[in-house]
């Protein structure tokens, strides 16, 4: 399964400039995100945790937690597919390999 193909025409997409805040630590965690273009850094305070490029998923802890554990900021112009818990459950039923990714 190719994530970029699966999410290329996803209905709920965000286009963000470099330096945009996707979410902040402590925000409500309602969605996970798939990077379809660009790059997003995850960090706590000034401590970088990870960077996700096209095809990467972040915010997946929203499936089990109600609040964000880190900040997510774009490192360059970025396009994200925003996926709700319910949408993710349906996608996993249709594409079981997504759960492994």
Buried (B, 14 or more C-beta within 10 A) or exposed (E): EEBEEBBEEBEEBBEBEEEBEBBEBEBEBEBBBBBBBBBBBBBEEEEEEEBBEBBBBBBBBBBEEEEBBBBBBBBEBBBBBBBBBEBBEEBEEEEEEBEEE
